[in-house]
Amino acid sequence: AQRLVVTPLTDRIYITATQACHLHLGCAPAGPAGTGKTETAKDLAAQLGRAIYVFNCGPEVDYRTIGTIFNGIATAGAWVCFDEFNRLLAEVLSVCSIQYKCVLDAQRAKAETYAMDGVTHKLSSYGCMAFVTMNPGYLGRTELPESLKVLFRPVTVMVPDMQMIIGNNLMAHGYTDALPLAKKFFTLYQLLGDLLSKQLHYDWGLRAIKSVLLVAGGFKRAEPTQTEIGLLMRALRDFNLPKLVEDDVVIFKGLLKDLFRDVYDSMPSKRDQDFESAVRRIVSESNLQPSDSFIEHVVDLQALLDTRHCVFCLATSGCNKTAAWQTLAKVWSRDGGRGATSWQDINPKAVTTSELYGYVNMATRERK
């Protein structure tokens, strides 16, 4: 996996976590979503050569599941990161403190075994450690009991050093003029967060920045002779335009033109003519009209899926949402070189949460 950019914030988390490990305690990074809490814990484990397992918590998790995880990491000598730990129910959290304290007391005593729930378990000589990440103040979150707080060293993770992260990533992708470009990138995203409308699907945080950097890196490798500022501007424009609502497009283009005035008009969108021809052919065969706007929707969807695992198509009824992704699937099957692509429609209102995501059978502890 890629290493994180070392910033003053990650340094502070590393120092807090390693001191907690030395004192036989856990570490509890807390802060808003998308600030790098989980990734920093994973990166520290990678640097120290320790296996770390990330477990997403939810209200359906019970104390027996958490106890099994604690037993597993203690026996294997591994680390665990409980993501969004304060989503657990209050009664589960109170039992967690007793379970983790059993492991920590055995580590401090340098014992070879420990007892939990009346059963004796082996304790690895390498020791273990638990991270718990939390988003305080969010809906459905529980305040940690005092008995649990004393077992973890807290560290606040509020604002990541985005400009430094952007600059280092641009350097890693081969950009020689990375620092001035990072300042423009950071300024643009700061202004977008302040000036654009507040839509639920807008994200101007680290996750969105990472995706744009991947696109910009791909452009740099494909066209090494092009100007770097032009390649970055094209990545920012092509990646963000598809997700903007109509009223915000004018503001976005105005900001982009102000920051990248020299190259704004000289860097058209990169087009794959073979792919667009394949889309037009499939659209005609499906008895649809191959309008430029519909072709653009399919191309934008393909560009997003190149950098994302999943995509939400948001629009009012009759705006070609279903037709766009079905057309793209047909292109993949016929001419896209990705093999046969099938789809299955599921109405989420017709199935329960357990049917959609699966559940744990409380009698056998099996996932179904």
Buried (B, 14 or more C-beta within 10 A) or exposed (E): EEEBBBBEBBEBBBEBBBEBBEEBBBBBBBBBEBBBBBBBBBBBBBEBEBBBBBBEBEEBBBBBBBBEBBBBBBBBBBBBBBBBBBBBBEEBBBBBBBBBBBBBEBBEEEEEEBEBEEEEBEBBEEBBBBBBBBBEEEEEBBEBBEBBEEBBBBBBBEEBBBBBBBBBBBBBBEBEEBBEBBBBBBBBBEBBEEEBEEEEEBBBBBEBBBBBBBBBBBBBEEEEEBBBBBBBBBBBBBBBBBBBEEEBEEBBBEBBEEBBEEBBEEBEEBEEEEBBEBBBBBBEEEEEEBEEEBBBBBBBBBBBBEBEEEBEEEEEEEEBBEBBBBBBBBBBBBBBEEEEBEEEEEEEEEEEEEEEEEBBEEEEEEEE
